[in-house]
Amino acid sequence: MILDHRKALVVYSGGQDSTTCLFWAKQHFDEVRALCFRYGQKHVAEVDIARRIAQQAGVPFEERDVTFISQLSTGCSLTDSNVLMDKEPPAPSADTPDGRITPPNTFVPGRNLFFLSIAAVYAREHGIMNLVTGVSQTDYSGYPDCRDSFIRSLNVSLNLAMDEQFVIHTPLMWIDKAETWRLADQLGVFDLVRHQTLTCYNGIPGDGCGECPACKLRRRGLEKYLKTRKNN
């Protein structure tokens, strides 16, 4: 299969970040597809929201059941209703020279590893060279699989594993949530992202519950961006 550099596959969840990336991809590539995953998340409503937004965007949408991911490890509050969710992302530890942090209990071990690996196989079958994901090291909340070093390493591994030349794009890697809002605005989808996406870990669309770490991060970024937007 010859991979087409004009085609892109977005790993799509229906949240703020991946929706911004979906419309970024539409601006940068001739043909865009969206791939969504059911991994045992409690806020599974995001899959239906992702499908609806993809339809609005005119982007072919598929979902895959990978619930085995949530069965491989325990203690994740996103997949286990018996685990009380952390209220805030952890701060860097003063006890470690490199500032490493213990991931919050909203971290799903291996999630991005599996998502991107499966996406690469799917992309190969559809002749797609470009993979797009909404991870960010700037606002990575302690998730090690959102770091640039991981993405670069995985990109090399996928290319070696399948003898292909995939390119993993991370439009949000070095921007914070305020700048992500700005990008959505520049793409003409600010209102869509604000009111239709689902970022909340408790499964509430739009502005969400306001209490979970994802909602707090999203809200802080929105307030910061709206101040600069007003001043401009």
Rosetta blueprint (number, residue, H / E / L):
1 M L
2 I L
3 L L
4 D E
5 H E
6 R E
7 K E
8 A E
9 L E
10 V E
11 V E
12 Y L
13 S L
14 G L
15 G L
16 Q H
17 D H
18 S H
19 T H
20 T H
21 C H
22 L H
23 F H
24 W H
25 A H
26 K H
27 Q H
28 H H
29 F L
30 D L
31 E E
32 V E
33 R E
34 A E
35 L E
36 C E
37 F E
38 R E
39 Y L
40 G L
41 Q L
42 K L
43 H L
44 V L
45 A H
46 E H
47 V H
48 D H
49 I H
50 A H
51 R H
52 R H
53 I H
54 A H
55 Q H
56 Q H
57 A H
58 G L
59 V L
60 P L
61 F E
62 E E
63 E E
64 R E
65 D E
66 V L
67 T L
68 F H
69 I H
70 S H
71 Q H
72 L L
73 S L
74 T L
75 G L
76 C L
77 S L
78 L L
79 T L
80 D L
81 S L
82 N L
83 V L
84 L L
85 M L
86 D L
87 K L
88 E L
89 P L
90 P L
91 A L
92 P L
93 S L
94 A L
95 D L
96 T L
97 P L
98 D L
99 G L
100 R L
101 I L
102 T L
103 P L
104 P L
105 N L
106 T L
107 F L
108 V L
109 P L
110 G L
111 R H
112 N H
113 L H
114 F H
115 F H
116 L H
117 S H
118 I H
119 A H
120 A H
121 V H
122 Y H
123 A H
124 R H
125 E H
126 H L
127 G L
128 I E
129 M E
130 N E
131 L E
132 V E
133 T L
134 G L
135 V L
136 S L
137 Q L
138 T L
139 D L
140 Y L
141 S L
142 G L
143 Y L
144 P H
145 D H
146 C H
147 R L
148 D H
149 S H
150 F H
151 I H
152 R H
153 S H
154 L H
155 N H
156 V H
157 S H
158 L H
159 N H
160 L H
161 A H
162 M H
163 D L
164 E L
165 Q L
166 F L
167 V E
168 I E
169 H E
170 T L
171 P L
172 L L
173 M L
174 W L
175 I L
176 D L
177 K H
178 A H
179 E H
180 T H
181 W H
182 R H
183 L H
184 A H
185 D H
186 Q H
187 L L
188 G L
189 V L
190 F H
191 D H
192 L H
193 V H
194 R H
195 H H
196 Q H
197 T L
198 L L
199 T L
200 C L
201 Y L
202 N L
203 G L
204 I L
205 P L
206 G L
207 D L
208 G L
209 C L
210 G L
211 E L
212 C L
213 P H
214 A H
215 C H
216 K H
217 L H
218 R H
219 R H
220 R H
221 G H
222 L H
223 E H
224 K H
225 Y H
226 L H
227 K H
228 T H
229 R H
230 K H
231 N H
232 N L
